[in-house]
Amino acid sequence: MNISPIRSEKDYKKALERLEIIFDAKLGTKEGDELDILSILIDKYENEYFPIGMPDPVEAIKFRMEQMGMKQKDLIALIGFKSRVSEILNRKRKLTLDMVRKLSKALHIPTEVLIQEY
């Protein structure tokens, strides 16, 4: 077991290749310990160099509506008039704090996603 920090793209690729080889290692074995440590190093490198940003607020609303089988008219109770729902979904109107709270609770979307600029 020769584990070293991942400092470059080359180190990263080498670590991924090794991970593939020992992926099915049993817990408590030498390779199992190597797998645990290597996974942590790879995760740290990926979080630093390939961060995943938060989704766009409007896209998050549309995605969640689709998942929940909702139509635009179903948002009227949360946002207000049919025209206001349309303006929000077409990015012509910003979400208010009250809308963010209601949408977050009803659609289970984190408020930090909904309060972003779009």
Biopython code that builds the backbone (N, CA, C, O; Angstrom):
import numpy as np
from Bio.PDB.StructureBuilder import StructureBuilder

atoms = [
    (1, "MET", "N", (0.861, -1.177, 0.000)),
    (1, "MET", "CA", (0.000, 0.000, 0.000)),
    (1, "MET", "C", (0.902, 1.233, 0.000)),
    (1, "MET", "O", (1.610, 1.511, 0.968)),
    (2, "ASN", "N", (0.853, 1.953, -1.102)),
    (2, "ASN", "CA", (1.661, 3.161, -1.249)),
    (2, "ASN", "C", (0.732, 4.317, -1.610)),
    (2, "ASN", "O", (0.584, 4.659, -2.783)),
    (3, "ILE", "N", (0.112, 4.911, -0.607)),
    (3, "ILE", "CA", (-0.839, 6.002, -0.833)),
    (3, "ILE", "C", (-0.128, 7.322, -0.635)),
    (3, "ILE", "O", (0.618, 7.520, 0.324)),
    (4, "SER", "N", (-0.387, 8.234, -1.590)),
    (4, "SER", "CA", (0.194, 9.569, -1.479)),
    (4, "SER", "C", (-0.872, 10.595, -1.849)),
    (4, "SER", "O", (-1.872, 10.247, -2.477)),
    (5, "PRO", "N", (-0.673, 11.845, -1.469)),
    (5, "PRO", "CA", (-1.654, 12.888, -1.787)),
    (5, "PRO", "C", (-1.886, 13.008, -3.298)),
    (5, "PRO", "O", (-1.005, 12.720, -4.107)),
    (6, "ILE", "N", (-3.096, 13.440, -3.645)),
    (6, "ILE", "CA", (-3.427, 13.677, -5.054)),
    (6, "ILE", "C", (-3.223, 15.165, -5.301)),
    (6, "ILE", "O", (-3.984, 15.997, -4.807)),
    (7, "ARG", "N", (-2.193, 15.491, -6.067)),
    (7, "ARG", "CA", (-1.831, 16.897, -6.290)),
    (7, "ARG", "C", (-1.978, 17.332, -7.744)),
    (7, "ARG", "O", (-1.859, 18.519, -8.051)),
    (8, "SER", "N", (-2.234, 16.385, -8.639)),
    (8, "SER", "CA", (-2.309, 16.731, -10.064)),
    (8, "SER", "C", (-3.316, 15.819, -10.767)),
    (8, "SER", "O", (-3.802, 14.839, -10.202)),
    (9, "GLU", "N", (-3.604, 16.170, -11.992)),
    (9, "GLU", "CA", (-4.494, 15.357, -12.821)),
    (9, "GLU", "C", (-3.918, 13.945, -12.997)),
    (9, "GLU", "O", (-4.652, 12.957, -13.002)),
    (10, "LYS", "N", (-2.607, 13.875, -13.139)),
    (10, "LYS", "CA", (-1.929, 12.588, -13.297)),
    (10, "LYS", "C", (-2.111, 11.734, -12.040)),
    (10, "LYS", "O", (-2.423, 10.547, -12.132)),
    (11, "ASP", "N", (-1.917, 12.341, -10.867)),
    (11, "ASP", "CA", (-2.120, 11.633, -9.598)),
    (11, "ASP", "C", (-3.568, 11.157, -9.470)),
    (11, "ASP", "O", (-3.835, 10.051, -9.000)),
    (12, "TYR", "N", (-4.487, 12.011, -9.894)),
    (12, "TYR", "CA", (-5.917, 11.711, -9.820)),
    (12, "TYR", "C", (-6.249, 10.485, -10.680)),
    (12, "TYR", "O", (-6.931, 9.565, -10.227)),
    (13, "LYS", "N", (-5.760, 10.486, -11.920)),
    (13, "LYS", "CA", (-6.030, 9.362, -12.824)),
    (13, "LYS", "C", (-5.422, 8.067, -12.286)),
    (13, "LYS", "O", (-6.024, 6.998, -12.388)),
    (14, "LYS", "N", (-4.243, 8.174, -11.721)),
    (14, "LYS", "CA", (-3.565, 7.013, -11.146)),
    (14, "LYS", "C", (-4.385, 6.469, -9.968)),
    (14, "LYS", "O", (-4.546, 5.257, -9.820)),
    (15, "ALA", "N", (-4.893, 7.369, -9.147)),
    (15, "ALA", "CA", (-5.708, 6.970, -8.001)),
    (15, "ALA", "C", (-7.000, 6.289, -8.455)),
    (15, "ALA", "O", (-7.421, 5.297, -7.859)),
    (16, "LEU", "N", (-7.631, 6.817, -9.507)),
    (16, "LEU", "CA", (-8.857, 6.208, -10.031)),
    (16, "LEU", "C", (-8.586, 4.812, -10.585)),
    (16, "LEU", "O", (-9.390, 3.898, -10.405)),
    (17, "GLU", "N", (-7.449, 4.656, -11.259)),
    (17, "GLU", "CA", (-7.080, 3.337, -11.793)),
    (17, "GLU", "C", (-6.893, 2.334, -10.653)),
    (17, "GLU", "O", (-7.356, 1.196, -10.741)),
    (18, "ARG", "N", (-6.223, 2.751, -9.603)),
    (18, "ARG", "CA", (-5.998, 1.870, -8.458)),
    (18, "ARG", "C", (-7.327, 1.553, -7.762)),
    (18, "ARG", "O", (-7.560, 0.422, -7.335)),
    (19, "LEU", "N", (-8.182, 2.553, -7.655)),
    (19, "LEU", "CA", (-9.484, 2.368, -7.026)),
    (19, "LEU", "C", (-10.283, 1.290, -7.765)),
    (19, "LEU", "O", (-10.940, 0.456, -7.142)),
    (20, "GLU", "N", (-10.219, 1.318, -9.072)),
    (20, "GLU", "CA", (-10.922, 0.332, -9.883)),
    (20, "GLU", "C", (-10.421, -1.088, -9.585)),
    (20, "GLU", "O", (-11.207, -2.034, -9.533)),
    (21, "ILE", "N", (-9.140, -1.219, -9.395)),
    (21, "ILE", "CA", (-8.528, -2.528, -9.140)),
    (21, "ILE", "C", (-8.960, -3.086, -7.774)),
    (21, "ILE", "O", (-9.256, -4.274, -7.650)),
    (22, "ILE", "N", (-8.992, -2.221, -6.757)),
    (22, "ILE", "CA", (-9.282, -2.690, -5.391)),
    (22, "ILE", "C", (-10.728, -2.422, -4.962)),
    (22, "ILE", "O", (-11.048, -2.545, -3.780)),
    (23, "PHE", "N", (-11.587, -2.065, -5.886)),
    (23, "PHE", "CA", (-12.951, -1.637, -5.574)),
    (23, "PHE", "C", (-13.735, -2.651, -4.738)),
    (23, "PHE", "O", (-14.521, -2.247, -3.882)),
    (24, "ASP", "N", (-13.550, -3.926, -4.956)),
    (24, "ASP", "CA", (-14.303, -4.949, -4.237)),
    (24, "ASP", "C", (-13.556, -5.517, -3.034)),
    (24, "ASP", "O", (-13.884, -6.600, -2.547)),
    (25, "ALA", "N", (-12.558, -4.788, -2.559)),
    (25, "ALA", "CA", (-11.770, -5.257, -1.416)),
    (25, "ALA", "C", (-12.649, -5.404, -0.179)),
    (25, "ALA", "O", (-13.582, -4.628, 0.030)),
    (26, "LYS", "N", (-12.344, -6.391, 0.623)),
    (26, "LYS", "CA", (-13.103, -6.661, 1.851)),
    (26, "LYS", "C", (-12.670, -5.716, 2.975)),
    (26, "LYS", "O", (-11.496, -5.369, 3.105)),
    (27, "LEU", "N", (-13.647, -5.315, 3.774)),
    (27, "LEU", "CA", (-13.379, -4.460, 4.929)),
    (27, "LEU", "C", (-12.421, -5.165, 5.884)),
    (27, "LEU", "O", (-12.485, -6.381, 6.068)),
    (28, "GLY", "N", (-11.546, -4.391, 6.478)),
    (28, "GLY", "CA", (-10.630, -4.928, 7.467)),
    (28, "GLY", "C", (-9.372, -5.563, 6.896)),
    (28, "GLY", "O", (-8.494, -6.005, 7.637)),
    (29, "THR", "N", (-9.293, -5.603, 5.564)),
    (29, "THR", "CA", (-8.079, -6.134, 4.935)),
    (29, "THR", "C", (-7.173, -4.964, 4.580)),
    (29, "THR", "O", (-7.576, -3.804, 4.658)),
    (30, "LYS", "N", (-5.961, -5.281, 4.193)),
    (30, "LYS", "CA", (-5.019, -4.236, 3.790)),
    (30, "LYS", "C", (-5.563, -3.447, 2.591)),
    (30, "LYS", "O", (-5.494, -2.218, 2.558)),
    (31, "GLU", "N", (-6.105, -4.179, 1.610)),
    (31, "GLU", "CA", (-6.687, -3.500, 0.443)),
    (31, "GLU", "C", (-7.971, -2.759, 0.809)),
    (31, "GLU", "O", (-8.267, -1.718, 0.223)),
    (32, "GLY", "N", (-8.718, -3.267, 1.748)),
    (32, "GLY", "CA", (-9.929, -2.587, 2.216)),
    (32, "GLY", "C", (-9.595, -1.252, 2.860)),
    (32, "GLY", "O", (-10.288, -0.258, 2.645)),
    (33, "ASP", "N", (-8.522, -1.236, 3.657)),
    (33, "ASP", "CA", (-8.067, 0.014, 4.272)),
    (33, "ASP", "C", (-7.579, 0.987, 3.198)),
    (33, "ASP", "O", (-7.855, 2.185, 3.258)),
    (34, "GLU", "N", (-6.853, 0.452, 2.219)),
    (34, "GLU", "CA", (-6.370, 1.286, 1.116)),
    (34, "GLU", "C", (-7.547, 1.887, 0.359)),
    (34, "GLU", "O", (-7.513, 3.057, -0.022)),
    (35, "LEU", "N", (-8.584, 1.089, 0.141)),
    (35, "LEU", "CA", (-9.786, 1.562, -0.549)),
    (35, "LEU", "C", (-10.425, 2.721, 0.205)),
    (35, "LEU", "O", (-10.808, 3.721, -0.403)),
    (36, "ASP", "N", (-10.541, 2.595, 1.523)),
    (36, "ASP", "CA", (-11.126, 3.667, 2.347)),
    (36, "ASP", "C", (-10.330, 4.966, 2.214)),
    (36, "ASP", "O", (-10.895, 6.033, 1.979)),
    (37, "ILE", "N", (-9.027, 4.858, 2.368)),
    (37, "ILE", "CA", (-8.166, 6.045, 2.322)),
    (37, "ILE", "C", (-8.165, 6.668, 0.936)),
    (37, "ILE", "O", (-8.263, 7.887, 0.794)),
    (38, "LEU", "N", (-8.054, 5.827, -0.085)),
    (38, "LEU", "CA", (-8.035, 6.316, -1.466)),
    (38, "LEU", "C", (-9.348, 7.018, -1.820)),
    (38, "LEU", "O", (-9.344, 8.038, -2.508)),
    (39, "SER", "N", (-10.464, 6.471, -1.350)),
    (39, "SER", "CA", (-11.780, 7.086, -1.601)),
    (39, "SER", "C", (-11.857, 8.482, -1.007)),
    (39, "SER", "O", (-12.403, 9.398, -1.622)),
    (40, "ILE", "N", (-11.312, 8.639, 0.183)),
    (40, "ILE", "CA", (-11.312, 9.942, 0.854)),
    (40, "ILE", "C", (-10.453, 10.939, 0.073)),
    (40, "ILE", "O", (-10.853, 12.087, -0.123)),
    (41, "LEU", "N", (-9.293, 10.506, -0.362)),
    (41, "LEU", "CA", (-8.398, 11.385, -1.128)),
    (41, "LEU", "C", (-9.028, 11.802, -2.462)),
    (41, "LEU", "O", (-8.952, 12.966, -2.856)),
    (42, "ILE", "N", (-9.644, 10.847, -3.143)),
    (42, "ILE", "CA", (-10.292, 11.143, -4.427)),
    (42, "ILE", "C", (-11.443, 12.116, -4.215)),
    (42, "ILE", "O", (-11.598, 13.070, -4.977)),
    (43, "ASP", "N", (-12.249, 11.881, -3.186)),
    (43, "ASP", "CA", (-13.377, 12.759, -2.889)),
    (43, "ASP", "C", (-12.911, 14.185, -2.602)),
    (43, "ASP", "O", (-13.510, 15.148, -3.081)),
    (44, "LYS", "N", (-11.852, 14.312, -1.829)),
    (44, "LYS", "CA", (-11.296, 15.637, -1.512)),
    (44, "LYS", "C", (-10.830, 16.343, -2.781)),
    (44, "LYS", "O", (-11.110, 17.527, -2.967)),
    (45, "TYR", "N", (-10.131, 15.637, -3.643)),
    (45, "TYR", "CA", (-9.633, 16.219, -4.891)),
    (45, "TYR", "C", (-10.801, 16.646, -5.791)),
    (45, "TYR", "O", (-10.786, 17.740, -6.354)),
    (46, "GLU", "N", (-11.802, 15.783, -5.922)),
    (46, "GLU", "CA", (-12.952, 16.099, -6.778)),
    (46, "GLU", "C", (-13.731, 17.294, -6.248)),
    (46, "GLU", "O", (-14.167, 18.143, -7.026)),
    (47, "ASN", "N", (-13.910, 17.368, -4.944)),
    (47, "ASN", "CA", (-14.634, 18.507, -4.366)),
    (47, "ASN", "C", (-13.885, 19.821, -4.583)),
    (47, "ASN", "O", (-14.498, 20.877, -4.744)),
    (48, "GLU", "N", (-12.573, 19.744, -4.585)),
    (48, "GLU", "CA", (-11.764, 20.946, -4.769)),
    (48, "GLU", "C", (-11.682, 21.376, -6.236)),
    (48, "GLU", "O", (-11.770, 22.566, -6.538)),
    (49, "TYR", "N", (-11.514, 20.421, -7.138)),
    (49, "TYR", "CA", (-11.286, 20.751, -8.543)),
    (49, "TYR", "C", (-12.492, 20.564, -9.454)),
    (49, "TYR", "O", (-12.498, 21.067, -10.578)),
    (50, "PHE", "N", (-13.496, 19.861, -8.996)),
    (50, "PHE", "CA", (-14.706, 19.653, -9.790)),
    (50, "PHE", "C", (-15.944, 19.907, -8.934)),
    (50, "PHE", "O", (-16.794, 19.026, -8.801)),
    (51, "PRO", "N", (-16.055, 21.104, -8.353)),
    (51, "PRO", "CA", (-17.203, 21.349, -7.467)),
    (51, "PRO", "C", (-18.519, 21.338, -8.241)),
    (51, "PRO", "O", (-18.590, 21.752, -9.399)),
    (52, "ILE", "N", (-19.542, 20.858, -7.571)),
    (52, "ILE", "CA", (-20.869, 20.840, -8.175)),
    (52, "ILE", "C", (-21.636, 22.014, -7.596)),
    (52, "ILE", "O", (-21.879, 22.083, -6.391)),
    (53, "GLY", "N", (-22.014, 22.936, -8.471)),
    (53, "GLY", "CA", (-22.749, 24.115, -8.027)),
    (53, "GLY", "C", (-24.209, 23.801, -7.762)),
    (53, "GLY", "O", (-24.704, 22.726, -8.101)),
    (54, "MET", "N", (-24.876, 24.742, -7.161)),
    (54, "MET", "CA", (-26.292, 24.565, -6.885)),
    (54, "MET", "C", (-27.089, 24.756, -8.176)),
    (54, "MET", "O", (-26.668, 25.495, -9.066)),
    (55, "PRO", "N", (-28.228, 24.094, -8.273)),
    (55, "PRO", "CA", (-29.051, 24.240, -9.477)),
    (55, "PRO", "C", (-29.684, 25.620, -9.563)),
    (55, "PRO", "O", (-29.856, 26.308, -8.557)),
    (56, "ASP", "N", (-30.023, 26.005, -10.770)),
    (56, "ASP", "CA", (-30.737, 27.252, -11.026)),
    (56, "ASP", "C", (-32.105, 27.170, -10.328)),
    (56, "ASP", "O", (-32.765, 26.134, -10.403)),
    (57, "PRO", "N", (-32.539, 28.244, -9.652)),
    (57, "PRO", "CA", (-33.810, 28.204, -8.913)),
    (57, "PRO", "C", (-35.019, 27.818, -9.773)),
    (57, "PRO", "O", (-35.821, 26.973, -9.375)),
    (58, "VAL", "N", (-35.145, 28.433, -10.938)),
    (58, "VAL", "CA", (-36.293, 28.148, -11.798)),
    (58, "VAL", "C", (-36.238, 26.709, -12.310)),
    (58, "VAL", "O", (-37.259, 26.024, -12.362)),
    (59, "GLU", "N", (-35.049, 26.259, -12.687)),
    (59, "GLU", "CA", (-34.910, 24.872, -13.158)),
    (59, "GLU", "C", (-35.207, 23.893, -12.028)),
    (59, "GLU", "O", (-35.773, 22.826, -12.266)),
    (60, "ALA", "N", (-34.828, 24.247, -10.803)),
    (60, "ALA", "CA", (-35.112, 23.386, -9.649)),
    (60, "ALA", "C", (-36.624, 23.271, -9.431)),
    (60, "ALA", "O", (-37.135, 22.190, -9.140)),
    (61, "ILE", "N", (-37.328, 24.391, -9.575)),
    (61, "ILE", "CA", (-38.791, 24.384, -9.424)),
    (61, "ILE", "C", (-39.416, 23.513, -10.513)),
    (61, "ILE", "O", (-40.260, 22.665, -10.224)),
    (62, "LYS", "N", (-39.005, 23.720, -11.757)),
    (62, "LYS", "CA", (-39.562, 22.947, -12.877)),
    (62, "LYS", "C", (-39.275, 21.457, -12.713)),
    (62, "LYS", "O", (-40.150, 20.622, -12.943)),
    (63, "PHE", "N", (-38.052, 21.128, -12.315)),
    (63, "PHE", "CA", (-37.676, 19.731, -12.124)),
    (63, "PHE", "C", (-38.532, 19.074, -11.045)),
    (63, "PHE", "O", (-39.031, 17.962, -11.217)),
    (64, "ARG", "N", (-38.690, 19.782, -9.935)),
    (64, "ARG", "CA", (-39.475, 19.242, -8.816)),
    (64, "ARG", "C", (-40.941, 19.099, -9.197)),
    (64, "ARG", "O", (-41.598, 18.133, -8.811)),
    (65, "MET", "N", (-41.457, 20.075, -9.965)),
    (65, "MET", "CA", (-42.842, 19.984, -10.429)),
    (65, "MET", "C", (-43.025, 18.729, -11.279)),
    (65, "MET", "O", (-44.010, 18.005, -11.137)),
    (66, "GLU", "N", (-42.071, 18.489, -12.150)),
    (66, "GLU", "CA", (-42.135, 17.311, -13.017)),
    (66, "GLU", "C", (-42.096, 16.031, -12.176)),
    (66, "GLU", "O", (-42.857, 15.095, -12.424)),
    (67, "GLN", "N", (-41.211, 15.999, -11.186)),
    (67, "GLN", "CA", (-41.099, 14.822, -10.318)),
    (67, "GLN", "C", (-42.405, 14.558, -9.566)),
    (67, "GLN", "O", (-42.792, 13.411, -9.344)),
    (68, "MET", "N", (-43.065, 15.637, -9.183)),
    (68, "MET", "CA", (-44.279, 15.518, -8.370)),
    (68, "MET", "C", (-45.551, 15.470, -9.209)),
    (68, "MET", "O", (-46.654, 15.390, -8.669)),
    (69, "GLY", "N", (-45.393, 15.519, -10.545)),
    (69, "GLY", "CA", (-46.545, 15.478, -11.437)),
    (69, "GLY", "C", (-47.412, 16.722, -11.362)),
    (69, "GLY", "O", (-48.629, 16.650, -11.534)),
    (70, "MET", "N", (-46.785, 17.866, -11.106)),
    (70, "MET", "CA", (-47.524, 19.120, -10.959)),
    (70, "MET", "C", (-47.564, 19.901, -12.269)),
    (70, "MET", "O", (-46.683, 19.772, -13.119)),
    (71, "LYS", "N", (-48.591, 20.699, -12.406)),
    (71, "LYS", "CA", (-48.744, 21.615, -13.542)),
    (71, "LYS", "C", (-48.554, 23.042, -13.008)),
    (71, "LYS", "O", (-48.542, 23.264, -11.797)),
    (72, "GLN", "N", (-48.406, 24.002, -13.929)),
    (72, "GLN", "CA", (-48.240, 25.406, -13.512)),
    (72, "GLN", "C", (-49.381, 25.851, -12.609)),
    (72, "GLN", "O", (-49.162, 26.570, -11.634)),
    (73, "LYS", "N", (-50.592, 25.425, -12.931)),
    (73, "LYS", "CA", (-51.757, 25.852, -12.132)),
    (73, "LYS", "C", (-51.659, 25.411, -10.675)),
    (73, "LYS", "O", (-52.265, 26.019, -9.793)),
    (74, "ASP", "N", (-50.884, 24.339, -10.427)),
    (74, "ASP", "CA", (-50.723, 23.861, -9.055)),
    (74, "ASP", "C", (-49.891, 24.813, -8.198)),
    (74, "ASP", "O", (-49.926, 24.736, -6.970)),
    (75, "LEU", "N", (-49.141, 25.710, -8.845)),
    (75, "LEU", "CA", (-48.324, 26.669, -8.104)),
    (75, "LEU", "C", (-49.091, 27.936, -7.728)),
    (75, "LEU", "O", (-48.594, 28.753, -6.952)),
    (76, "ILE", "N", (-50.277, 28.101, -8.263)),
    (76, "ILE", "CA", (-51.069, 29.312, -7.988)),
    (76, "ILE", "C", (-51.277, 29.493, -6.487)),
    (76, "ILE", "O", (-51.187, 30.611, -5.980)),
    (77, "ALA", "N", (-51.553, 28.410, -5.779)),
    (77, "ALA", "CA", (-51.773, 28.495, -4.328)),
    (77, "ALA", "C", (-50.510, 28.948, -3.589)),
    (77, "ALA", "O", (-50.597, 29.521, -2.503)),
    (78, "LEU", "N", (-49.343, 28.692, -4.175)),
    (78, "LEU", "CA", (-48.083, 29.054, -3.523)),
    (78, "LEU", "C", (-47.579, 30.430, -3.937)),
    (78, "LEU", "O", (-47.014, 31.164, -3.125)),
    (79, "ILE", "N", (-47.786, 30.773, -5.201)),
    (79, "ILE", "CA", (-47.193, 31.999, -5.761)),
    (79, "ILE", "C", (-48.212, 33.113, -5.968)),
    (79, "ILE", "O", (-47.881, 34.290, -5.825)),
    (80, "GLY", "N", (-49.423, 32.758, -6.298)),
    (80, "GLY", "CA", (-50.424, 33.780, -6.577)),
    (80, "GLY", "C", (-51.084, 33.526, -7.917)),
    (80, "GLY", "O", (-51.315, 32.378, -8.298)),
    (81, "PHE", "N", (-51.379, 34.574, -8.613)),
    (81, "PHE", "CA", (-52.105, 34.491, -9.873)),
    (81, "PHE", "C", (-51.399, 33.622, -10.919)),
    (81, "PHE", "O", (-50.186, 33.416, -10.870)),
    (82, "LYS", "N", (-52.203, 33.118, -11.867)),
    (82, "LYS", "CA", (-51.670, 32.300, -12.961)),
    (82, "LYS", "C", (-50.595, 33.063, -13.726)),
    (82, "LYS", "O", (-49.574, 32.494, -14.113)),
    (83, "SER", "N", (-50.831, 34.361, -13.942)),
    (83, "SER", "CA", (-49.860, 35.179, -14.690)),
    (83, "SER", "C", (-48.547, 35.310, -13.911)),
    (83, "SER", "O", (-47.473, 35.341, -14.512)),
    (84, "ARG", "N", (-48.628, 35.386, -12.586)),
    (84, "ARG", "CA", (-47.422, 35.503, -11.764)),
    (84, "ARG", "C", (-46.602, 34.202, -11.824)),
    (84, "ARG", "O", (-45.374, 34.242, -11.897)),
    (85, "VAL", "N", (-47.276, 33.072, -11.793)),
    (85, "VAL", "CA", (-46.598, 31.776, -11.913)),
    (85, "VAL", "C", (-45.852, 31.727, -13.240)),
    (85, "VAL", "O", (-44.690, 31.324, -13.294)),
    (86, "SER", "N", (-46.520, 32.137, -14.296)),
    (86, "SER", "CA", (-45.908, 32.150, -15.629)),
    (86, "SER", "C", (-44.701, 33.080, -15.675)),
    (86, "SER", "O", (-43.668, 32.730, -16.244)),
    (87, "GLU", "N", (-44.826, 34.251, -15.086)),
    (87, "GLU", "CA", (-43.710, 35.216, -15.059)),
    (87, "GLU", "C", (-42.505, 34.637, -14.309)),
    (87, "GLU", "O", (-41.366, 34.808, -14.743)),
    (88, "ILE", "N", (-42.750, 33.958, -13.195)),
    (88, "ILE", "CA", (-41.662, 33.343, -12.416)),
    (88, "ILE", "C", (-40.972, 32.274, -13.256)),
    (88, "ILE", "O", (-39.746, 32.265, -13.373)),
    (89, "LEU", "N", (-41.762, 31.371, -13.843)),
    (89, "LEU", "CA", (-41.194, 30.257, -14.598)),
    (89, "LEU", "C", (-40.524, 30.699, -15.900)),
    (89, "LEU", "O", (-39.701, 29.974, -16.460)),
    (90, "ASN", "N", (-40.885, 31.896, -16.376)),
    (90, "ASN", "CA", (-40.247, 32.448, -17.584)),
    (90, "ASN", "C", (-39.197, 33.496, -17.239)),
    (90, "ASN", "O", (-38.708, 34.207, -18.117)),
    (91, "ARG", "N", (-38.854, 33.589, -15.962)),
    (91, "ARG", "CA", (-37.788, 34.469, -15.470)),
    (91, "ARG", "C", (-38.069, 35.965, -15.682)),
    (91, "ARG", "O", (-37.137, 36.757, -15.825)),
    (92, "LYS", "N", (-39.327, 36.342, -15.703)),
    (92, "LYS", "CA", (-39.680, 37.752, -15.886)),
    (92, "LYS", "C", (-39.996, 38.419, -14.557)),
    (92, "LYS", "O", (-40.180, 39.635, -14.492)),
    (93, "ARG", "N", (-40.057, 37.630, -13.511)),
    (93, "ARG", "CA", (-40.338, 38.145, -12.169)),
    (93, "ARG", "C", (-39.476, 37.361, -11.188)),
    (93, "ARG", "O", (-39.283, 36.155, -11.339)),
    (94, "LYS", "N", (-38.968, 38.048, -10.198)),
    (94, "LYS", "CA", (-38.153, 37.420, -9.160)),
    (94, "LYS", "C", (-39.046, 36.827, -8.080)),
    (94, "LYS", "O", (-40.173, 37.274, -7.866)),
    (95, "LEU", "N", (-38.526, 35.829, -7.416)),
    (95, "LEU", "CA", (-39.238, 35.243, -6.284)),
    (95, "LEU", "C", (-39.161, 36.180, -5.086)),
    (95, "LEU", "O", (-38.114, 36.768, -4.815)),
    (96, "THR", "N", (-40.263, 36.316, -4.377)),
    (96, "THR", "CA", (-40.253, 37.089, -3.135)),
    (96, "THR", "C", (-39.886, 36.148, -1.996)),
    (96, "THR", "O", (-39.886, 34.929, -2.167)),
    (97, "LEU", "N", (-39.579, 36.705, -0.851)),
    (97, "LEU", "CA", (-39.236, 35.899, 0.317)),
    (97, "LEU", "C", (-40.390, 34.974, 0.697)),
    (97, "LEU", "O", (-40.170, 33.814, 1.046)),
    (98, "ASP", "N", (-41.599, 35.479, 0.631)),
    (98, "ASP", "CA", (-42.776, 34.671, 0.948)),
    (98, "ASP", "C", (-42.909, 33.498, -0.030)),
    (98, "ASP", "O", (-43.207, 32.378, 0.384)),
    (99, "MET", "N", (-42.689, 33.753, -1.324)),
    (99, "MET", "CA", (-42.746, 32.693, -2.332)),
    (99, "MET", "C", (-41.673, 31.643, -2.068)),
    (99, "MET", "O", (-41.928, 30.443, -2.174)),
    (100, "VAL", "N", (-40.472, 32.099, -1.724)),
    (100, "VAL", "CA", (-39.365, 31.182, -1.448)),
    (100, "VAL", "C", (-39.744, 30.253, -0.296)),
    (100, "VAL", "O", (-39.531, 29.043, -0.372)),
    (101, "ARG", "N", (-40.297, 30.813, 0.749)),
    (101, "ARG", "CA", (-40.687, 30.004, 1.914)),
    (101, "ARG", "C", (-41.735, 28.956, 1.533)),
    (101, "ARG", "O", (-41.617, 27.784, 1.891)),
    (102, "LYS", "N", (-42.755, 29.396, 0.807)),
    (102, "LYS", "CA", (-43.840, 28.480, 0.429)),
    (102, "LYS", "C", (-43.353, 27.397, -0.529)),
    (102, "LYS", "O", (-43.687, 26.224, -0.366)),
    (103, "LEU", "N", (-42.563, 27.793, -1.527)),
    (103, "LEU", "CA", (-42.048, 26.822, -2.495)),
    (103, "LEU", "C", (-41.104, 25.824, -1.834)),
    (103, "LEU", "O", (-41.133, 24.630, -2.131)),
    (104, "SER", "N", (-40.278, 26.326, -0.945)),
    (104, "SER", "CA", (-39.333, 25.460, -0.246)),
    (104, "SER", "C", (-40.073, 24.388, 0.551)),
    (104, "SER", "O", (-39.716, 23.211, 0.515)),
    (105, "LYS", "N", (-41.093, 24.809, 1.258)),
    (105, "LYS", "CA", (-41.852, 23.869, 2.090)),
    (105, "LYS", "C", (-42.653, 22.884, 1.235)),
    (105, "LYS", "O", (-42.635, 21.682, 1.497)),
    (106, "ALA", "N", (-43.345, 23.379, 0.233)),
    (106, "ALA", "CA", (-44.221, 22.522, -0.576)),
    (106, "ALA", "C", (-43.456, 21.600, -1.520)),
    (106, "ALA", "O", (-43.840, 20.447, -1.718)),
    (107, "LEU", "N", (-42.368, 22.113, -2.103)),
    (107, "LEU", "CA", (-41.632, 21.335, -3.101)),
    (107, "LEU", "C", (-40.379, 20.676, -2.537)),
    (107, "LEU", "O", (-39.687, 19.939, -3.239)),
    (108, "HIS", "N", (-40.092, 20.943, -1.270)),
    (108, "HIS", "CA", (-38.901, 20.381, -0.607)),
    (108, "HIS", "C", (-37.613, 20.761, -1.352)),
    (108, "HIS", "O", (-36.747, 19.924, -1.604)),
    (109, "ILE", "N", (-37.521, 22.042, -1.691)),
    (109, "ILE", "CA", (-36.315, 22.585, -2.321)),
    (109, "ILE", "C", (-35.637, 23.458, -1.273)),
    (109, "ILE", "O", (-36.289, 24.327, -0.695)),
    (110, "PRO", "N", (-34.356, 23.257, -1.011)),
    (110, "PRO", "CA", (-33.676, 24.086, -0.006)),
    (110, "PRO", "C", (-33.781, 25.583, -0.338)),
    (110, "PRO", "O", (-33.670, 25.978, -1.499)),
    (111, "THR", "N", (-33.993, 26.397, 0.683)),
    (111, "THR", "CA", (-34.131, 27.837, 0.457)),
    (111, "THR", "C", (-32.879, 28.432, -0.183)),
    (111, "THR", "O", (-32.978, 29.382, -0.960)),
    (112, "GLU", "N", (-31.679, 27.875, 0.139)),
    (112, "GLU", "CA", (-30.466, 28.425, -0.456)),
    (112, "GLU", "C", (-30.440, 28.254, -1.975)),
    (112, "GLU", "O", (-29.755, 29.007, -2.668)),
    (113, "VAL", "N", (-31.172, 27.281, -2.495)),
    (113, "VAL", "CA", (-31.272, 27.122, -3.949)),
    (113, "VAL", "C", (-32.199, 28.206, -4.509)),
    (113, "VAL", "O", (-31.897, 28.826, -5.528)),
    (114, "LEU", "N", (-33.323, 28.425, -3.835)),
    (114, "LEU", "CA", (-34.334, 29.350, -4.349)),
    (114, "LEU", "C", (-33.929, 30.828, -4.237)),
    (114, "LEU", "O", (-34.425, 31.652, -5.006)),
    (115, "ILE", "N", (-33.052, 31.177, -3.311)),
    (115, "ILE", "CA", (-32.716, 32.590, -3.138)),
    (115, "ILE", "C", (-31.593, 33.062, -4.054)),
    (115, "ILE", "O", (-31.247, 34.244, -4.052)),
    (116, "GLN", "N", (-31.023, 32.154, -4.834)),
    (116, "GLN", "CA", (-29.934, 32.551, -5.749)),
    (116, "GLN", "C", (-30.445, 33.483, -6.843)),
    (116, "GLN", "O", (-31.623, 33.470, -7.199)),
    (117, "GLU", "N", (-29.536, 34.281, -7.359)),
    (117, "GLU", "CA", (-29.853, 35.129, -8.513)),
    (117, "GLU", "C", (-30.075, 34.251, -9.736)),
    (117, "GLU", "O", (-29.456, 33.197, -9.878)),
    (118, "TYR", "N", (-30.954, 34.689, -10.606)),
    (118, "TYR", "CA", (-31.159, 33.988, -11.876)),
    (118, "TYR", "C", (-31.474, 34.950, -12.962)),
    (118, "TYR", "O", (-31.679, 34.545, -14.106)),
]
sb = StructureBuilder()
sb.init_structure("model")
sb.init_model(0)
sb.init_chain("A")
sb.init_seg("    ")
for serial, (resi, resn, name, xyz) in enumerate(atoms, 1):
    if name == "N":
        sb.init_residue(resn, " ", resi, " ")
    sb.init_atom(name, np.array(xyz, "f"), 0.0, 1.0, " ", f" {name:<3s}", serial, name[0])
structure = sb.get_structure()
